Amino acid sequence: MAATFGSHHASGRSVHDVGPEGPECSRLGVQLGEKYWLIDLADAHEVVAVPELTEVPFTRHWFSGLANIRGNPVAVVDLDAFLGGTRTVGGEHARLVVVAERHRINSALLVGRVLGLQPLDRLLREPDIGAHPPWVDARYRDRSEQLWTALDMRGLLTHPDFLRCNLPV
């Protein structure tokens, strides 16, 4: 089963027609190890269960392989491992967040668990902490003091390390 976040909902309405309480004021919450991240819905084409992955030799530990998603080869990056965490173990909760077509990259992010939509109006933005990696947009706290990090998809996808999945020679 896939959840699509492209231009239209199952209702046939565009994401941008939903209104102020709709998806444009929410982010997709995902869990990477013990950390919680937020992904802008405009950056996620869809979320799918992890299919069989084809391993690619001589790649970095965070490159999980290639997936066939609707007949298209998609490069799969284990986001937690890329960010310096542990490798994501597949299982019933692991998912692929397929990167939106607007980024012009056939890639998906392997995440440990999808936590659903997180309304931004229920989160308190943390003060800017100064220097941070280019894939960090902002940090938030929820009512239970859980820290959420907003992913800057463009910052991630254009980072030289992300684009270089092969092992150094």
C-alpha positions as a Markdown table, in Angstrom:
| # | Residue | x | y | z |
|---|---|---|---|---|
| 1 | Met | 0.0 | 0.0 | 0.0 |
| 2 | Ala | 1.4 | 3.4 | -0.9 |
| 3 | Ala | 0.4 | 6.9 | 0.3 |
| 4 | Thr | 0.9 | 9.5 | -2.4 |
| 5 | Phe | 1.7 | 13.1 | -1.6 |
| 6 | Gly | 1.9 | 14.4 | -5.1 |
| 7 | Ser | -0.4 | 17.0 | -6.5 |
| 8 | His | -3.7 | 15.3 | -5.5 |
| 9 | His | -5.3 | 13.5 | -2.6 |
| 10 | Ala | -7.7 | 10.6 | -2.9 |
| 11 | Ser | -10.5 | 13.1 | -2.7 |
| 12 | Gly | -9.3 | 14.5 | -6.0 |
| 13 | Arg | -8.4 | 17.9 | -4.4 |
| 14 | Ser | -5.0 | 19.3 | -4.9 |
| 15 | Val | -2.7 | 19.5 | -1.8 |
| 16 | His | -2.9 | 23.3 | -2.2 |
| 17 | Asp | -6.7 | 23.4 | -2.2 |
| 18 | Val | -7.1 | 21.7 | 1.2 |
| 19 | Gly | -7.0 | 24.9 | 3.3 |
| 20 | Pro | -5.0 | 26.2 | 6.2 |
| 21 | Glu | -5.6 | 23.2 | 8.4 |
| 22 | Gly | -4.5 | 20.9 | 5.6 |
| 23 | Pro | -1.2 | 19.2 | 4.6 |
| 24 | Glu | 0.7 | 22.4 | 3.8 |
| 25 | Cys | 0.7 | 23.1 | 7.6 |
| 26 | Ser | 1.8 | 19.6 | 8.4 |
| 27 | Arg | 4.9 | 17.6 | 7.8 |
| 28 | Leu | 5.4 | 13.8 | 7.4 |
| 29 | Gly | 6.9 | 12.5 | 10.7 |
| 30 | Val | 9.4 | 9.7 | 10.4 |
| 31 | Gln | 11.6 | 8.0 | 13.0 |
| 32 | Leu | 15.3 | 7.2 | 12.4 |
| 33 | Gly | 16.6 | 5.2 | 15.2 |
| 34 | Glu | 15.7 | 7.2 | 18.3 |
| 35 | Lys | 15.4 | 10.5 | 16.4 |
| 36 | Tyr | 12.3 | 12.1 | 14.9 |
| 37 | Trp | 12.4 | 14.0 | 11.6 |
| 38 | Leu | 9.9 | 16.0 | 9.6 |
| 39 | Ile | 9.6 | 15.9 | 5.8 |
| 40 | Asp | 7.8 | 18.5 | 3.8 |
| 41 | Leu | 5.0 | 16.8 | 1.9 |
| 42 | Ala | 6.1 | 18.7 | -1.3 |
| 43 | Asp | 9.4 | 16.7 | -1.0 |
| 44 | Ala | 7.8 | 13.3 | -0.7 |
| 45 | His | 6.1 | 11.8 | -3.8 |
| 46 | Glu | 4.8 | 8.7 | -1.9 |
| 47 | Val | 5.5 | 6.3 | 1.0 |
| 48 | Val | 5.8 | 2.6 | 0.1 |
| 49 | Ala | 6.6 | -0.6 | 2.0 |
| 50 | Val | 10.2 | -1.7 | 1.4 |
| 51 | Pro | 10.3 | -3.9 | -1.6 |
| 52 | Glu | 13.1 | -6.3 | -2.4 |
| 53 | Leu | 16.3 | -4.3 | -2.9 |
| 54 | Thr | 19.0 | -5.2 | -5.4 |
| 55 | Glu | 22.4 | -4.7 | -3.8 |
| 56 | Val | 24.9 | -2.6 | -5.6 |
| 57 | Pro | 28.6 | -3.6 | -5.0 |
| 58 | Phe | 31.3 | -1.1 | -4.1 |
| 59 | Thr | 28.9 | 1.4 | -2.5 |
| 60 | Arg | 28.9 | 3.1 | 0.8 |
| 61 | His | 27.3 | 1.4 | 3.8 |
| 62 | Trp | 24.3 | 3.8 | 3.7 |
| 63 | Phe | 23.4 | 3.0 | 0.1 |
| 64 | Ser | 20.9 | 0.2 | 0.5 |
| 65 | Gly | 20.5 | -0.7 | -3.2 |
| 66 | Leu | 18.0 | -0.3 | -6.0 |
| 67 | Ala | 14.3 | -0.8 | -5.7 |
| 68 | Asn | 11.8 | -1.3 | -8.5 |
| 69 | Ile | 8.9 | 1.1 | -7.8 |
| 70 | Arg | 6.2 | 0.9 | -10.5 |
| 71 | Gly | 8.8 | -0.2 | -13.1 |
| 72 | Asn | 11.3 | 2.6 | -12.3 |
| 73 | Pro | 14.7 | 1.9 | -10.8 |
| 74 | Val | 15.0 | 4.0 | -7.6 |
| 75 | Ala | 18.2 | 4.4 | -5.6 |
| 76 | Val | 17.6 | 3.8 | -1.9 |
| 77 | Val | 19.5 | 5.6 | 0.8 |
| 78 | Asp | 19.3 | 4.5 | 4.4 |
| 79 | Leu | 18.8 | 8.0 | 5.9 |
| 80 | Asp | 19.7 | 7.1 | 9.4 |
| 81 | Ala | 23.0 | 5.5 | 8.3 |
| 82 | Phe | 23.8 | 8.4 | 6.0 |
| 83 | Leu | 23.3 | 10.8 | 8.9 |
| 84 | Gly | 25.7 | 8.8 | 11.0 |
| 85 | Gly | 23.3 | 6.6 | 12.9 |
| 86 | Thr | 22.8 | 2.8 | 12.6 |
| 87 | Arg | 21.6 | 1.0 | 9.6 |
| 88 | Thr | 17.9 | 0.7 | 9.4 |
| 89 | Val | 16.7 | -2.9 | 9.8 |
| 90 | Gly | 13.9 | -3.8 | 7.5 |
| 91 | Gly | 10.7 | -5.0 | 9.0 |
| 92 | Glu | 7.0 | -4.3 | 9.1 |
| 93 | His | 7.5 | -0.7 | 10.1 |
| 94 | Ala | 10.3 | 0.3 | 7.7 |
| 95 | Arg | 9.2 | 2.4 | 4.7 |
| 96 | Leu | 10.6 | 4.1 | 1.7 |
| 97 | Val | 9.9 | 7.8 | 1.3 |
| 98 | Val | 10.1 | 8.3 | -2.5 |
| 99 | Val | 11.6 | 11.8 | -3.3 |
| 100 | Ala | 9.2 | 14.1 | -5.2 |
| 101 | Glu | 9.7 | 14.3 | -8.9 |
| 102 | Arg | 10.4 | 18.0 | -8.7 |
| 103 | His | 13.8 | 17.2 | -7.4 |
| 104 | Arg | 14.7 | 15.3 | -10.6 |
| 105 | Ile | 16.4 | 12.4 | -8.8 |
| 106 | Asn | 15.2 | 8.8 | -8.7 |
| 107 | Ser | 15.8 | 8.2 | -5.1 |
| 108 | Ala | 14.0 | 7.1 | -1.9 |
| 109 | Leu | 14.9 | 7.4 | 1.7 |
| 110 | Leu | 14.7 | 4.3 | 3.9 |
| 111 | Val | 13.2 | 5.2 | 7.3 |
| 112 | Gly | 12.6 | 3.1 | 10.3 |
| 113 | Arg | 9.0 | 4.1 | 10.8 |
| 114 | Val | 6.5 | 6.6 | 9.4 |
| 115 | Leu | 4.7 | 8.5 | 12.2 |
| 116 | Gly | 2.0 | 10.2 | 10.1 |
| 117 | Leu | 1.3 | 13.9 | 9.7 |
| 118 | Gln | 2.6 | 16.2 | 12.3 |
| 119 | Pro | 0.8 | 19.6 | 12.4 |
| 120 | Leu | 3.3 | 22.4 | 12.7 |
| 121 | Asp | 0.9 | 24.4 | 14.8 |
| 122 | Arg | 1.4 | 21.8 | 17.6 |
| 123 | Leu | 5.2 | 22.2 | 17.5 |
| 124 | Leu | 7.3 | 24.9 | 19.0 |
| 125 | Arg | 10.2 | 26.0 | 16.9 |
| 126 | Glu | 13.6 | 25.9 | 18.7 |
| 127 | Pro | 15.9 | 28.9 | 18.4 |
| 128 | Asp | 18.5 | 28.6 | 15.7 |
| 129 | Ile | 21.6 | 26.9 | 17.0 |
| 130 | Gly | 23.9 | 28.4 | 14.5 |
| 131 | Ala | 25.9 | 26.1 | 12.2 |
| 132 | His | 24.2 | 22.9 | 11.2 |
| 133 | Pro | 24.4 | 20.4 | 8.3 |
| 134 | Pro | 22.7 | 21.6 | 5.0 |
| 135 | Trp | 20.0 | 19.0 | 5.4 |
| 136 | Val | 18.7 | 20.5 | 8.6 |
| 137 | Asp | 16.0 | 23.2 | 8.1 |
| 138 | Ala | 14.8 | 23.8 | 11.6 |
| 139 | Arg | 14.2 | 22.1 | 14.9 |
| 140 | Tyr | 10.9 | 21.8 | 16.8 |
| 141 | Arg | 9.7 | 20.4 | 20.2 |
| 142 | Asp | 6.3 | 18.9 | 20.7 |
| 143 | Arg | 4.2 | 19.1 | 23.9 |
| 144 | Ser | 6.0 | 16.1 | 25.4 |
| 145 | Glu | 9.4 | 17.8 | 24.8 |
| 146 | Gln | 10.3 | 15.4 | 22.0 |
| 147 | Leu | 12.8 | 17.0 | 19.6 |
| 148 | Trp | 11.8 | 17.0 | 15.9 |
| 149 | Thr | 14.3 | 18.0 | 13.1 |
| 150 | Ala | 12.9 | 19.3 | 9.8 |
| 151 | Leu | 14.7 | 17.9 | 6.8 |
| 152 | Asp | 15.9 | 20.3 | 4.1 |
| 153 | Met | 15.5 | 17.9 | 1.2 |
| 154 | Arg | 17.3 | 20.1 | -1.3 |
| 155 | Gly | 20.2 | 20.5 | 1.1 |
| 156 | Leu | 20.4 | 16.7 | 1.5 |
| 157 | Leu | 20.0 | 15.8 | -2.2 |
| 158 | Thr | 22.6 | 18.4 | -3.4 |
| 159 | His | 25.2 | 17.5 | -0.7 |
| 160 | Pro | 28.3 | 16.0 | -2.4 |
| 161 | Asp | 28.4 | 13.0 | 0.0 |
| 162 | Phe | 24.8 | 12.1 | -0.9 |
| 163 | Leu | 25.6 | 12.2 | -4.6 |
| 164 | Arg | 28.6 | 10.1 | -4.2 |
| 165 | Cys | 27.4 | 6.6 | -3.1 |
| 166 | Asn | 30.4 | 4.7 | -4.5 |
| 167 | Leu | 33.3 | 3.7 | -2.3 |
| 168 | Pro | 36.4 | 5.9 | -2.6 |
| 169 | Val | 39.1 | 4.3 | -4.7 |
